[in-house]
Amino acid sequence: MSKYSVAEARKKFSVILKEAESRGAVTITRRGRPIAVLLSFEEFKRLRGRKGFWEAYERLREDMKKAGIEIDTSIFQDVRDKSPGRTIKL
């Protein structure tokens, strides 16, 4: 992924747009630190089309059910730490 400073991005905006379009993304930096990413519209659509964790999990469960595979949920019973956590001093 290419990187351009804010100053370079102002001067070369049309070049950067073409680069993002062909490569998918370009990073914009300020004082050497990344502050923004310019994405092609195709890359944006691809990322927006991704499902969240819960939707992906539900789809996995549906697919497994159709295949006749069931998850025994009791295996997750003791996985979570139920301690109250640490004390915070104010």
C-alpha positions in Angstrom: 0.0 0.0 0.0 1.4 3.4 -1.0 1.8 6.2 1.6 1.6 9.9 1.0 1.9 12.8 3.4 -1.0 15.2 3.7 1.0 17.8 1.7 1.8 15.3 -1.0 -1.9 14.2 -1.1 -3.0 17.8 -1.7 -0.6 18.2 -4.6 -1.1 14.8 -6.2 -4.7 14.2 -5.5 -5.7 13.0 -9.0 -2.6 10.7 -9.1 -3.5 9.2 -5.7 -7.1 8.7 -6.8 -6.0 6.7 -9.8 -3.6 4.7 -7.6 -6.3 3.9 -5.1 -8.6 2.9 -7.9 -6.1 0.4 -9.4 -4.5 -0.9 -6.1 -7.5 -0.7 -3.8 -6.1 1.6 -1.1 -3.6 4.4 -0.3 -2.5 5.5 3.1 -2.3 9.2 4.0 0.1 10.2 6.8 0.7 13.2 9.0 4.2 13.6 10.5 4.9 10.0 9.5 1.9 8.5 11.2 -1.1 7.0 9.3 -4.2 9.1 9.7 -6.5 8.0 6.8 -6.9 5.5 4.0 -8.3 6.3 0.6 -10.1 3.3 -0.8 -11.3 2.5 -4.2 -15.1 2.2 -4.4 -14.8 -1.5 -5.3 -12.7 -2.1 -2.1 -15.2 -0.1 -0.1 -18.1 -2.2 -1.4 -16.2 -5.4 -0.7 -15.6 -4.4 2.9 -19.1 -3.1 3.5 -20.5 -6.5 2.3 -18.8 -8.4 5.1 -21.0 -9.7 7.8 -20.4 -9.2 11.5 -19.3 -11.9 13.8 -22.9 -12.8 14.9 -24.2 -13.1 11.4 -21.3 -15.3 10.4 -21.8 -17.5 13.5 -25.5 -17.9 12.7 -24.7 -18.8 9.1 -22.2 -21.4 10.3 -24.8 -22.9 12.6 -27.3 -23.1 9.8 -24.9 -24.7 7.5 -23.9 -27.2 10.1 -27.5 -28.0 10.9 -28.2 -28.7 7.2 -25.2 -31.0 7.2 -26.5 -32.9 10.2 -23.7 -31.6 12.5 -24.7 -30.2 15.9 -22.5 -28.3 18.4 -22.8 -29.4 22.0 -23.1 -26.1 23.7 -22.2 -27.6 27.1 -18.5 -27.5 26.0 -18.7 -23.7 26.3 -20.1 -23.8 29.9 -16.8 -23.2 31.8 -15.0 -21.1 29.2 -15.9 -17.6 30.5 -14.0 -16.1 33.4 -16.6 -15.2 36.0 -14.3 -13.3 38.3 -15.3 -9.7 39.1 -12.0 -8.4 37.7 -9.5 -6.0 39.3 -10.1 -3.3 41.8 -9.6 0.2 40.4 -8.4 2.9 42.7 -9.9 6.4 42.3 
